Amino acid sequence: MSFVPNGDFASVGSASGTNHRPNRLGIVDGPQSSAAGNPDEIAKLFPSLFGQPSAILVPTDSDSGLPDKKLKIGVVLSGGQAPGGHNVISGIFDYLQDRAKGSILYGFRGGPAGIMKCKYTELNSDYIYPYRNQGGFDMIASGRDKIETPEQFKQAEETALKLDLDGLVVIGGDDSNTNACLLAEYFRSKNLKSQVLGCPKTIDGDLKCKEVPTSFGFDTACKIYAEMIGNVMIDARSTGKYYHFVRLMGRAASHITLECALQTHPNITIVGEEVAAKKLTLKNVTDYIVDVICKRSELGYNYGVILIPEGLIDFIPEVQQLIAELNEILAHDTVDEGGIWKKKLTDQSLCLFDFLPQAIQEQLMLERDPHGNVQVAKIETEKMLIQMAETELEKRKQEGAYKGQFKGQSHFFGYEGRCGLPTNFDATYCYALGYAAGALLHCGRTGLISSVGNLGAPVEAWTVGGTPLTSLMDVERRHGKFKPVIKKAMVELEGGPFKKFASLRDEWALKNRYISPGPIQFSGPGSDAISHTLVLELGAQA
Amino acid sequence: MSFVPNGDFASVGSASGTNHRPNRLGIVDGPQSSAAGNPDEIAKLFPSLFGQPSAILVPTDSDSGLPDKKLKIGVVLSGGQAPGGHNVISGIFDYLQDRAKGSILYGFRGGPAGIMKCKYTELNSDYIYPYRNQGGFDMIASGRDKIETPEQFKQAEETALKLDLDGLVVIGGDDSNTNACLLAEYFRSKNLKSQVLGCPKTIDGDLKCKEVPTSFGFDTACKIYAEMIGNVMIDARSTGKYYHFVRLMGRAASHITLECALQTHPNITIVGEEVAAKKLTLKNVTDYIVDVICKRSELGYNYGVILIPEGLIDFIPEVQQLIAELNEILAHDTVDEGGIWKKKLTDQSLCLFDFLPQAIQEQLMLERDPHGNVQVAKIETEKMLIQMAETELEKRKQEGAYKGQFKGQSHFFGYEGRCGLPTNFDATYCYALGYAAGALLHCGRTGLISSVGNLGAPVEAWTVGGTPLTSLMDVERRHGKFKPVIKKAMVELEGGPFKKFASLRDEWALKNRYISPGPIQFSGPGSDAISHTLVLELGAQA
């Protein structure tokens, strides 16, 4: 792969060096902002920041450009990895080199804990060089600690004072960006000069809104998974005897599963948000799968590919209910061999428990976390569905309603997608996010999230700026108090991506419309394509 | 991806169309051949074929070129998928179009069963077009049936007569090529005109010899697995808290695991052939892994990547012994809860059984195939090793010898590598193999395997021809009779690839020398690179 993303990110900054950059940059204010919900409560929680306008970077030839000053900036990677994180840092660094010479960039090590413990590396050209356009977060590592308590805010303040920070860029998901905004408010309330910005990161694709059309990493992760799915599709069609059940990363929302479906056209795709909206039971889901398998068998196809989101179980109300009851029972009672303990389950939960394969029953009973709770995350949903499909198919076979052969193969595509080489899109998008963050800090902004728009157009036409984090927020009531949250963007059943999928899935189910997109390419046709989700969402907005 | 492999396979045939092809091709005989072992027995088994010379295709301007005649050729894909199979077929087809106009190519459907049942598709340009350079075997599908019994040979003969076949190309692994040779001998003995050729296919890389330097599919599969391994390496280093245990396809030999190690530099790599040669026990293997984990922990690294060949268990003598004893005991005795049945195990097997994690013990006792035998293939070795490492590390922690944290993540990279888009190497190599097969049939040869040599050189300098299948053969005594076999090429502990690995593994174990090669590219730097295994083996031969 070449050293630089392909694009010339022309109007603001180019990864390819010095071309096309305007001599001066200016900032134009957008309209005043509000909140995603409950603006009155958000205004109370963020008195210094609420209502501020968004910011748009523009080339300018006038003398109204940004001030000539040196900055001290910190950057931190928060939470799970997403391809492109290193390019955000490169973008910030290059901005400072280009337009605020003599500035210093500190990389806080190991996530937010690095801020609290003041553990950092001063980043320079040589240090950053080998990580440009590379996947992973290993340049400065990441972590899942949060800056939440008054003591932790105090620690962050001490670090900001000690390093004389002008600004801090938090690269993270919904929680991390919420915390970035709280820190921006805290610093402002303490009259500290340190500004705080966020950057939208998560492969899950569930941090997005109108101004922030996608989170980085989603594009790469989906394309890596789609490569693998395409390969097992061709395998399924070549052998003619396997049903591949593929579980895909993405716990809260099913964007990854939906995007991979649009890229590859599997026979069956389960979208968690639809399961929840239609209040489907596990039996409903199994029946849907088995119905398709039976129909395909009649057409002579005893093979297929089925996509399942990692978080499927969390979307099924009856499963949540069963788990809650089990947690309660197992906390207080011993489990007798005879099964008398089962009488404490409600009828619905008992019925579901008996429906589950024995291995899953045992997993629910035996594998508990240190608090004694069922470990839902450890349940291998794809294996569970294979077993349930087997049982149901056996039943139908005995009834004469199914004559095929069924062999399930289970896959979990997860970790291998989080740290891949970023696609051209993610590499360029991240570089733009970082370059924007540098400019926004340079012009004194705080409490914004880097936002790059018009992503459906060529890179030269992308718009770059910042969106007030408070405008993404709503509140949730926890322990009697309002807490600010950036709500996860779920798959919208009325949105472009789902509607396209829904209009095609019956055809994909019975006819084999498989697409095997192959490995991500960095040059040549298709190497700059954006995700189907983004195309369809942008189309819906246009 | 472009329609054609990148190369101009100049001296014989080019995938890119009509360039560089000599006006005429001729055949030069190599020296007479013998067998890989027991030539007297091989001579008895193949009276018509034994000793024939190899054939080398050469460009010629004389009138001694190949005859001007139309051919009827059949082709069959046998066994598991390997990337490039479609290009072998394309190569045969294009040869016939170019140099034996009016010829017909039949694709037998679903593997050798298609020959026996005379189930075929007549292949033409439009039919083949969409499969060129694509992965999988879905053009005509594959199968695992074998032509073995006298009745089956008779069926094959009937098909050959019915279709008036001049030749048949069998694309397969060691067994399939052995059977191709038996069929060639049978047809010759019956005075049928139908010639039979083989083509070396298997991602496992265990079908090779001096004249056949590699089997196709190995290059692509290893590069797909190496992409995934590289990604989890970066993930491991980014989070700093996981040991990824990666099981890789390749049951009989560990070539894939070794090649992936050379491409990515994992901390620990288990090579089955070394385990067998050193007669290591499962405890030895576990201790080796745990020793490295402990040393890394002292250096501050509580993460890493470990590669394990799919067939590991088959290489450990004591495990084979235990399984044999269990099969015997469970066939005749009932298993009592108290464990009295265990007294029937030998001391060594009892000791091993007690050493195994409980889940594996249960798997050994409960999951039996229809014949009542333990299903070794279903044992998830990577999960077993994680559990054994956990137990041993816990023990060492209590002894004060280990202070780290251990979290294992298991992966199996298998099916997703068998049907990927072929690399430029596999695409071009396969096309050459197919083109060669066409030429060899055209000039009346039988009982050869397509062989393309000088693979370390640019494509223009590759040599193309055929090697007598009997020269790859040895015999094995089964049921009192000599059976011909092409012995699987195992990893040679004195060979170039293993020696390079052995000289570096201690450094890889403790220092992090990870390489994340990224997705296979079809253009740009590195896109034409051949495997480390091939480079090192060719170097050793030179």
Interface residues (C-beta under 8 A of the other chain):
Chain A: M1 S2 Q81 G110 Q134 G135 G136 F137 D138 A141 S142 I224 E227 M228 N231 V232 M233 I234 D235 R237 S238 T239 G240 Y242 H244 Q409 H411 Y415 E416 G417 R418 C419 G420 L421 S516 G518 P519 I520 Q521 F522 S523 G524
Chain B: M1 S2 Q81 G110 Q134 G135 G136 F137 D138 A141 S142 I224 E227 M228 N231 V232 M233 I234 D235 R237 S238 T239 G240 Y242 H244 Q409 H411 Y415 E416 G417 R418 C419 G420 L421 S516 G518 P519 I520 Q521 F522 S523 G524
